[in-house]
Amino acid sequence: MSHTVGIRQAQKQKTRQALMDAALALLEEQSLSSLGLREVTRAVGVAPTAFYRHFRDTADLGVALVEEALGSLHALIREALAETGDDVRIERTVALIADLVRTSPAHVRFVAREQHGGVQPVREAIRAQLRLFGDEVAAAFAGEPETRGWSEEDLRMLAGVYVDHMVMTASAFLEAGPEGEERVSSVARRQLRLVSLGRRHWLD
């Protein structure tokens, strides 16, 4: 009996992932607010009613795509922040963003478009993920000599600069394409070095 249940669960997960993959492919050419669930189920080859076994509506599907796109990055960001020395940390961070755009361009494009899109739950999900990144950056900086004595407000402001830069750099990589990757990397590294220099002298 448990074996049968396991097979059903695996099939359910497979269909759920197929719906997400199909939606992501369709969203290459349109926004989530214009996506119909019948388009998605047709692409997967399942009945429209099957959609509701996995998602309440397309907004719920969009929130799942946000989690898929950004949720797994937290561990990688923490690893980059754990590096000692600004130059090493900057190299790791820029390389991480470049690799994300290289391997998951559709996810990056989706987040970039829907961050200010017309589907409120998805906007809120993206905002929540970026806020978590900000919390992680602020926590990492709080214990460093360069930010000793900083107020919580200033730490949050600094973390916001880094997170905003991460989003901006991902969009720049996406727009530039493979041929422009090194140029975008160079500019991103220089910008982060400038922020790092300002961090050392903020309380001056």
N, C-alpha and C positions, 0 to 999 in steps of 0.2 A: 504493500500500500504506500509506504513512504517513498519507494522508488518511483511510483506513478506520480505522486505529488511533486517529487523533485523534477521529473520530466516536464510536468505542466508549468512549474515555476520557471524553468529554463526557457521554455517556449514563450511564456508570457514576457520574460525579460528580453528575449530576442525580438519579439514583435514591438515592444516599447522602444528598443534601440533603433529598429528599422524605421519607426515613425519619426523619431528624432533626426535620424540621418536624412530621411526624405525631406523633412521640413527645412533642415539646414541647406540642402541643395536648392530647394525652391526659393529660399530667402536670399540666394545670390542675386536674384533679379527683382526682388520686391521687399516691402517692409512687412513686418508681422501683422500689422493692422489690416493689411489687404489679403492675408493668407487665409484660404478657406480649408476647413478640415477635410472636405471632400477631395481637394487637390492632394492632400497628404495621404489619405487612405488609398486613393487611386494609384498613387506612385508606389505604394507598398503592396497593393493587390489585396487589400482586406476591405470588408464592408464598413461603411461609415459608423455603424453602431459599435464596431470594435474599438474605435478611437476612445470611447468613453470608459472602456475598461482600464485605460492607462492615464488619461488626462481629463480634467473637468471641461476644459475648453482650450483654444489655441493660446490664451494667455498663460495657462498652467504649463503647457508645453514649452512656451518661451522661457518661463522661469527655470524649467528643467535644463534648457539649453544654456542658460546663464550659469547654472551650477556646474554643468559639464565643462563650460569654457573657462571658468575662473576658479572653481572650487579646488581643483587639484594644484593650483599654483601656490597656495599658501605655504606648503612645505618647501617648495623651491625658493620662494622669497625669503623664508626664514634661514635657509642654508646660505643664500647670498649675503644676508645681513650678518650672519655669524662670522663671515670672513674678517680677518684683521687687516687693517690698512685700507685707506680710502681707494687707492688705485686698484687694488685687487677686487674690492667690493664693486667698484664701478664697472670693471671689466666683466665680472660675473653677471651683474644686473643687465647690462646692455646685451650680452651674449644670450642670456635667458630670454629676453624679449624678442631678439632676432630669431631665435630657434622656435619660439612659439608661433611667430608669424609665418615662418618657413614651413612648419609642420601642420599648422591649423589655421590657415588663412580664412576659411569660411567662418570659424568661430570668432576670430578677431573682427572680421567685417560685420558680423551679426551684432556683437557687443558695441562696436563703434556706431552703428546705425541706430540701434535701439536704446542707447544711453539717453538720447533725447527724443525718442520716438513716441508714438501715440498710445502705447499700451502701458498703463500705469503700473500694474504689478511687475512688469518686466523692468521698467525704469527703477522701481523701488528695489528689486532684487539686485540689479547692477550696483545701485548706490550702496546697498548693504554690503556687498562684496568689497567694494572699494573702501568702505569705512573700515572693514576688517583689516584690509591691507594697511590702512593708515594706523590702526591700533598696533599692528605688529611692528611697523617702522618706528612709531613713537616709543614703544617699549624697548626696542633695540637701542635707540639713541639715548634713552633716559639714563642708562648706566655708563655712558662713555664720557671721558674727560672733557671732550670738546663741548658737551652740552650740560656739564655740571653747573648747577645753579639756575638752569632755565626754568621758567614757569611751565605749568602743564599746557597753558594756552599756546606758548611759543613752540613747545614740542609738537603739539598738534598741527600748528601752522607749518612747521618744517616737514612733518610727515606728509601733509597735504601736497606740498611742493613736489616731493619725490613721487607720490602716487600719480599726481597730475602729469608729471614728466613721463612716467611709465606709459600712461594711456596715450599721450601725445606721440611718444616714440614708436609705439606699436602702430599707430595710424600712419606715421611717416614711413615706416618699413613697408607697410601694406601698399601705400601709394607709389613708393619708389620702385618696388619690384626687386628681383634678384640682382639686376645690374646696378642698382643704386644702394645696395645693402651696406657696402663699406663706407660710402659717403655719409649715410644716415648714422651709422655706428660712430664715426669720427665726431660728428656734430654732437651726438648724444653724450659721448664721453666728455667732451669739452664743457658742455653745459653742466653736467654733474660735478665736474671739477670746480667750476665756478660756484655752484651751490655749496660744495664742500668748503671752499675757501671762505665764503661768507659765514658759514656755520662756525668756523674757528674764531671769527672776530665779531660775532653778533653782540656780545655783551661789552665790547670795547666802547 
